[in-house]
Each structure stands twice: as C-alpha cells, then as structure tokens.
C-alpha cells in the first residue's frame, strides 16, 4: 500500500498537511516499509498562491502521480477531508512522532 505523510527534516510527522514542505511516500508491504522517498513539495509556500481549489488540485495531482492509496497526517482541514473522500483515499489522522512508525501504525 502506498501511503504518504508530511515529514519534518528530522523524520517526524509534520503537523501541517496542506502546508507541508516535504512529503514522504512510503510503500508498505507485509507490515514493513519497502521503500521511503521524501519529496520537497513546497506546499508551505504554494498554499497561498492562488485559490483553495487550485491548491487542492495541486495536492490531488501529487497524490495521483505518486499512486497514493492513503494519507497519514496529524490534522487536515475540512476542504481537504472532502477532497480526499472524493478521491476515495483513506485518511489516518492524529499521527505524531516518528513518521515511519506513524505510517506503520496506520496501516497495521
């Protein structure tokens, strides 16, 4: 299962989803992290460039391009919840601490 999570530079779950600077895309196979790629998305800077709809479209494109099947985050706004629901992507909230551990806990 391909899961993404916002991450800080020291590998913790970033409390920001729609304003994350970096996103990790993890492939989870049999309860283990098979691959982990951190991507600088700059949503922190891009969030206020344009409308909310444009930003949500940017996030949706990223999720589709990376074949994401679920999102782990600490918190997301109502609009983003609706967008992820429309995309039929499971959302695992209230994640904290080590990002890899949070992804594994959400998918177990």
N, C-alpha and C positions, 0 to 999 in steps of 0.2 A: 504494500500500500504506500503510495506517495503522499507524504504529509509535509506541510510547510509550517514554519513557526518564525516569528520575529525574534532576532537574536542581537545581543549586545556584543561588543568586541571581545568580551571575556567569556562568551559562551552561555550567558544567562538568557532566560526568556525576557525579551524587551516588553515592557508593559504597553507599548504602543504597537498597534497593528497597522492601521491606516496611515500612520505617520512614521512607520519603521524606516530606519536607514538601511538595514540588512535583513534579508530573509534567508533562512536555511531551508533547503529542500532535501528531505530525507526519504530514502526508500527503505521501508521496513519489511523484512522477510522473516517469517517464523519467529517473531518477537525480538529480532535483532536489527540493528542499524547496518544495512548492507552498504549504503552509500550516504554521504552527507556533503552537500555543496552549499556554501554560503555565497549569496549573491547580493551585491550592493544595488538596491532598488531606488534609493533616494526619495522614498515617499514622504519623508520628513520635509524635504524641500519642495517637492512637487505638489503636495497636498493642496496648497492654497493657490496654485497656478491653474486657473480655470474653475469650472463648476464642480459640485459634488458628483454629478453624473459623469463628468469627464474623468474624475479621479477613480470612481468605482469601475469605469470601463478599463482604465489603466490596470487596476488590480485584477479584474476579470481576465484580461489578456495574459497577464503574467501567470495566473493560475492555469489557464488553458494551455499556454505554450509549454509549461512545465508538467503537464498531465497530473496536476494535483488532485488528490482524491479526498483530502480532509485538511482542516486548518486547526492548529493548536495556537491559542492566544490567551493572554490574561483577560483582555476586555476588547470588545468591538462595539461600535455604535449601532443604533437601530437600523440605519440605512444599509450598513454593511451586512448586518444579520439577514435582512431581506434579500440582498443580492446573493449571498452565499446559499440561502434557502432556495432561491430561484435556480441557482446552478446545481442544486441538489448535493451540495458538499456538506458533510458533517462538520460541525464546529464544536471544538472541545475548549471550554472557557476555564478561567481562573487558574491557568498554568503559571507557575512561578519556579524560580530556581534554575538549575541546570537544564538547558534546552533539550539536550539529548534524553535526559531522564524524563522530562515532561512529555516528549513525543512518545517514548516507550510506554509511559503510564497511560496515555490517552488511547493507545492502540492495543492495550492488553485486555 
